């Protein structure tokens, strides 16, 4: 089964007819996660293949408007859609105060529970039995966080022929071994999971780094990921201006991907001053060849390795 990424907004600063502002949807096995929620995200979602019913959590990088101004509208629409399930929202310290203020002003009055998690330090911020989301501090003009979504390794494939050869009867014992438990046969022999399972199967991993200048936090998040989503406000060659404004160039993003050992790079948060995205590719491809520049409503399917 694959994981789908949908780029709802890929521009920087302000929305234009061709590029909305930052938001990326990650859809995995019926569950939807949003990374950032810039103005107009709910409209972009309506145009996409994504539907809000599966939304489990929203991860906000920082409080600049092009990354967060779409939250009240999206949540208001969820209320109008009669949502009852709780929603987790992760972001910088101040998130609780923001929602309290919106409630007091009667701008937003959610009919469902908001589980708000304020980030105070790097580490895991969301976790289930199958995956986790961790965060690292990025280097921007204000407090900003990047995220890494990663599935846990899954047990290796069950070898039925080996199981039969060892005399394991079909039934519950198969399931116990697949869960990592050892069993004892009627003849007293112990069978360990390693006896009948192949090598562990690595899960998918995606990093989201937006906004930042090159920093250790971005490098840590990107380490060995299947796909790195990295801001590229400016094309390569404009590093001085990018650093001054707390951003990265496409060449900076490519260097991060290369040094971190990422498998694929997607450039986003592209300056509206450069409507032709080819300049971002041209100034990064020589550093990291497996790179593309995102456009609004672009979709990418990520398949687990054994399914390729």
C-alpha positions as CSV (number, residue, x, y, z in Angstrom):
1,X,0.0,0.0,0.0
2,X,1.3,3.5,-0.8
3,X,1.4,6.8,0.9
4,X,0.2,9.8,-1.1
5,X,1.5,13.4,-0.7
6,X,-0.6,16.2,-2.0
7,X,0.9,19.7,-2.3
8,X,-2.0,22.1,-1.5
9,X,0.1,25.2,-1.5
10,X,3.6,25.7,-2.8
11,X,4.2,29.5,-2.9
12,X,5.8,31.8,-0.4
13,X,4.5,34.9,1.3
14,X,1.1,35.5,-0.3
15,X,-1.3,33.5,-2.5
16,X,-1.4,34.1,-6.2
17,X,-3.7,32.7,-8.9
18,X,-1.0,30.1,-9.7
19,X,0.4,29.3,-6.2
20,X,-1.4,29.1,-2.9
21,X,0.6,29.4,0.3
22,X,2.1,26.5,2.4
23,X,0.3,23.3,3.1
24,X,1.1,19.6,2.3
25,X,-1.2,16.7,2.9
26,X,0.0,13.2,3.7
27,X,-2.5,10.5,3.2
28,X,-1.8,7.1,4.6
29,X,-4.2,4.1,4.8
30,X,-7.3,6.3,5.3
31,X,-5.6,8.8,7.6
32,X,-4.8,12.4,6.6
33,X,-2.1,14.7,8.1
34,X,-1.5,18.3,7.2
35,X,1.8,20.0,7.4
36,X,1.1,23.7,7.7
37,X,-2.2,25.3,6.9
38,X,-1.8,28.6,5.0
39,X,-4.7,30.8,3.9
40,X,-7.0,29.0,1.5
41,X,-6.0,25.5,2.4
42,X,-9.6,24.3,2.8
43,X,-10.3,25.6,-0.8
44,X,-7.3,23.8,-2.1
45,X,-8.3,20.6,-0.4
46,X,-11.7,20.8,-2.0
47,X,-9.9,20.9,-5.4
48,X,-7.7,18.0,-4.6
49,X,-8.2,14.2,-4.1
50,X,-8.1,14.7,-0.3
51,X,-11.1,14.8,1.9
52,X,-11.2,16.3,5.5
53,X,-13.1,13.3,7.0
54,X,-9.8,11.4,7.4
55,X,-7.9,14.3,9.0
56,X,-6.1,13.1,12.2
57,X,-3.6,15.9,12.9
58,X,-2.2,19.2,11.7
59,X,1.5,20.1,12.2
60,X,2.3,23.8,12.2
61,X,5.8,25.0,11.6
62,X,5.5,28.6,12.8
63,X,3.2,31.5,13.2
64,X,3.9,33.4,10.0
65,X,0.5,33.9,8.3
66,X,1.3,32.0,5.1
67,X,1.7,28.9,7.2
68,X,-1.1,29.2,9.7
69,X,-3.9,31.6,8.6
70,X,-5.9,28.8,7.0
71,X,-6.5,27.0,10.4
72,X,-9.6,28.9,11.6
73,X,-11.4,28.5,8.2
74,X,-10.6,24.8,7.9
75,X,-11.7,24.1,11.5
76,X,-14.9,26.1,11.0
77,X,-15.7,24.1,7.9
78,X,-15.1,20.9,9.9
79,X,-17.7,22.2,12.4
80,X,-20.2,22.8,9.6
81,X,-19.5,19.3,8.3
82,X,-20.6,17.9,11.7
83,X,-17.3,16.5,12.7
84,X,-17.3,14.8,16.1
85,X,-13.8,13.2,16.2
86,X,-11.1,14.9,18.1
87,X,-8.4,16.7,16.1
88,X,-4.7,17.0,17.2
89,X,-2.9,20.2,16.3
90,X,0.8,20.5,17.0
91,X,2.8,23.7,16.8
92,X,4.9,26.3,18.6
93,X,4.2,27.6,22.1
94,X,1.4,30.1,21.8
95,X,-1.0,27.8,19.9
96,X,-3.3,27.4,23.0
97,X,-3.5,31.1,23.5
98,X,-4.3,31.7,19.9
99,X,-7.2,29.3,20.0
100,X,-8.4,30.6,23.3
101,X,-8.5,34.1,21.9
102,X,-10.4,33.0,18.8
103,X,-12.9,31.3,21.1
104,X,-13.3,34.4,23.3
105,X,-13.9,36.6,20.3
106,X,-16.5,34.1,19.0
107,X,-14.5,33.7,15.8
108,X,-14.1,30.0,16.3
109,X,-16.2,27.7,18.5
110,X,-15.3,24.1,17.7
111,X,-17.9,21.5,18.4
112,X,-15.3,18.8,18.7
113,X,-12.2,18.5,21.0
114,X,-9.0,20.1,19.9
115,X,-6.0,18.3,21.3
116,X,-3.4,21.1,21.1
117,X,0.2,20.2,21.6
118,X,2.8,23.0,22.0
119,X,6.3,22.1,21.2
120,X,8.9,23.1,23.7
121,X,11.8,20.9,22.6
122,X,12.9,18.5,19.9
123,X,11.5,15.0,20.0
124,X,8.5,12.8,19.2
125,X,5.2,14.8,19.2
126,X,2.8,12.2,17.8
127,X,3.0,8.5,17.8
128,X,0.9,5.3,17.2
129,X,1.8,1.6,17.0
130,X,2.7,2.0,13.3
131,X,4.4,5.4,13.0
132,X,5.6,8.5,14.7
133,X,6.1,12.2,14.0
134,X,9.2,13.9,15.4
135,X,10.3,17.5,15.3
136,X,13.5,19.6,15.3
137,X,14.1,23.3,15.7
138,X,14.8,25.1,12.4
139,X,16.6,28.4,12.0
140,X,14.1,31.1,10.9
141,X,13.3,34.7,12.0
142,X,10.9,33.4,14.6
143,X,10.6,30.0,16.4
144,X,10.0,27.4,13.7
145,X,9.8,23.6,13.7
146,X,10.4,21.0,11.1
147,X,8.8,17.5,11.1
148,X,9.7,14.0,10.2
149,X,7.0,11.4,9.6
150,X,8.3,7.8,9.7
151,X,6.7,4.4,9.8
152,X,8.2,1.8,12.2
153,X,10.0,-1.2,10.6
154,X,7.6,-4.0,10.0
155,X,8.4,-7.7,10.6
156,X,9.8,-9.7,7.7
157,X,7.6,-11.8,5.5
158,X,6.4,-15.1,7.0
159,X,8.0,-18.1,5.4
160,X,5.3,-20.7,5.2
161,X,7.6,-23.5,3.9
162,X,10.0,-23.0,6.8
163,X,7.1,-23.1,9.3
164,X,5.8,-26.3,7.8
165,X,9.3,-27.8,7.9
166,X,9.6,-27.0,11.6
167,X,6.3,-28.7,12.3
168,X,4.4,-25.6,13.3
169,X,0.7,-26.2,13.0
170,X,-1.4,-23.7,11.1
171,X,-3.3,-21.5,13.4
172,X,-2.7,-19.0,16.2
173,X,1.0,-19.8,16.5
174,X,1.6,-18.2,13.0
175,X,0.2,-14.9,14.3
176,X,2.2,-15.0,17.5
177,X,5.4,-15.5,15.5
178,X,4.5,-12.7,13.1
179,X,4.0,-10.4,16.2
180,X,7.5,-11.2,17.3
181,X,6.7,-13.8,20.0
182,X,8.5,-17.1,20.4
183,X,6.4,-20.3,20.7
184,X,7.0,-23.8,22.1
185,X,5.9,-26.8,20.1
186,X,4.2,-29.9,21.5
187,X,7.6,-31.7,21.2
188,X,9.2,-29.1,23.5
189,X,11.2,-27.3,20.7
190,X,11.2,-23.5,20.8
191,X,10.7,-21.6,17.6
192,X,11.8,-17.9,17.5
193,X,10.4,-15.3,15.1
194,X,13.8,-15.2,13.3
195,X,13.4,-18.8,12.4
196,X,10.4,-18.2,10.1
197,X,10.5,-14.4,9.3
198,X,12.6,-12.6,6.7
199,X,14.5,-9.4,7.3
200,X,12.6,-6.5,8.8
201,X,10.9,-4.3,6.2
202,X,11.7,-0.6,6.5
203,X,8.8,1.8,6.6
204,X,8.5,5.0,4.7
205,X,9.8,8.3,5.9
206,X,9.1,11.9,4.9
207,X,10.7,15.2,6.2
208,X,9.2,18.6,6.0
209,X,11.5,21.6,6.5
210,X,9.8,25.0,5.9
211,X,11.0,27.8,6.7
212,X,14.7,27.8,7.5
213,X,18.2,28.7,6.6
214,X,20.6,25.6,6.4
215,X,20.8,24.2,9.9
216,X,21.5,21.0,11.9
217,X,17.8,20.6,12.6
218,X,16.9,20.2,8.9
219,X,19.8,17.9,8.4
220,X,18.7,15.7,11.3
221,X,15.1,15.5,10.0
222,X,16.3,14.6,6.5
223,X,18.7,11.8,7.5
224,X,18.0,8.9,5.2
225,X,14.4,9.8,4.4
226,X,12.6,8.5,1.3
227,X,11.5,12.1,0.5
228,X,12.6,15.5,1.7
229,X,10.2,18.4,1.3
230,X,12.4,21.5,1.7
231,X,11.7,25.2,1.3
232,X,13.3,26.9,-1.7
233,X,12.2,30.5,-1.5
234,X,15.1,31.6,-3.8
235,X,16.9,29.9,-6.6
236,X,20.6,28.9,-6.2
237,X,22.9,31.9,-6.4
238,X,20.8,34.1,-4.1
239,X,22.2,32.6,-0.8
240,X,23.1,36.0,0.7
241,X,19.6,37.4,0.3
242,X,18.0,34.1,1.4
243,X,20.1,33.9,4.6
244,X,19.3,37.6,5.4
245,X,15.5,36.8,5.2
246,X,15.7,33.5,7.1
247,X,15.2,31.2,4.0
248,X,17.0,28.7,1.8
249,X,17.8,28.6,-1.9
250,X,17.2,25.6,-4.1
251,X,21.0,24.9,-3.9
252,X,20.8,24.9,-0.1
253,X,18.0,22.4,-0.2
254,X,20.0,20.2,-2.6
255,X,23.0,20.3,-0.3
256,X,20.8,19.3,2.6
257,X,19.4,16.3,0.7
258,X,22.8,15.2,-0.5
259,X,24.5,15.4,2.9
260,X,21.6,13.8,4.7
261,X,21.4,10.9,2.3
262,X,17.8,11.6,1.3
263,X,16.4,9.6,-1.6
264,X,14.3,12.3,-3.3
265,X,13.9,16.1,-2.9
266,X,10.9,18.2,-3.5
267,X,11.3,22.0,-3.5
268,X,8.4,24.1,-2.2
269,X,7.7,27.6,-0.8
270,X,8.9,29.0,-4.1
271,X,9.1,32.8,-4.4
272,X,6.3,34.3,-6.4
273,X,8.9,36.5,-8.2
274,X,10.0,33.4,-10.1
275,X,6.9,32.0,-11.9
276,X,9.0,29.7,-14.0
277,X,10.0,26.9,-11.6
278,X,12.7,25.6,-14.0
279,X,15.2,28.1,-12.5
280,X,14.9,26.3,-9.1
281,X,15.7,22.9,-10.7
282,X,18.5,24.3,-12.8
283,X,20.3,25.6,-9.7
284,X,19.9,22.4,-7.7
285,X,20.1,19.4,-10.0
286,X,23.9,19.4,-10.4
287,X,24.1,19.0,-6.6
288,X,21.3,16.5,-6.1
289,X,19.9,15.0,-9.3
290,X,16.7,13.4,-7.9
291,X,14.9,16.7,-7.4
292,X,11.6,18.2,-8.6
293,X,9.9,21.5,-7.9
294,X,6.4,21.3,-6.5
295,X,3.3,22.9,-8.0
296,X,-0.1,23.3,-6.5
297,X,-2.2,20.1,-6.3
298,X,0.8,18.0,-7.4
299,X,0.5,14.4,-6.1
300,X,3.3,12.0,-5.3
301,X,2.8,8.3,-4.5
302,X,5.4,6.7,-2.2
303,X,5.6,3.0,-2.3
304,X,7.2,0.8,0.3
305,X,10.3,-0.9,-1.0
306,X,9.0,-4.5,-1.2
307,X,6.0,-3.2,-3.3
308,X,8.1,-1.7,-6.0
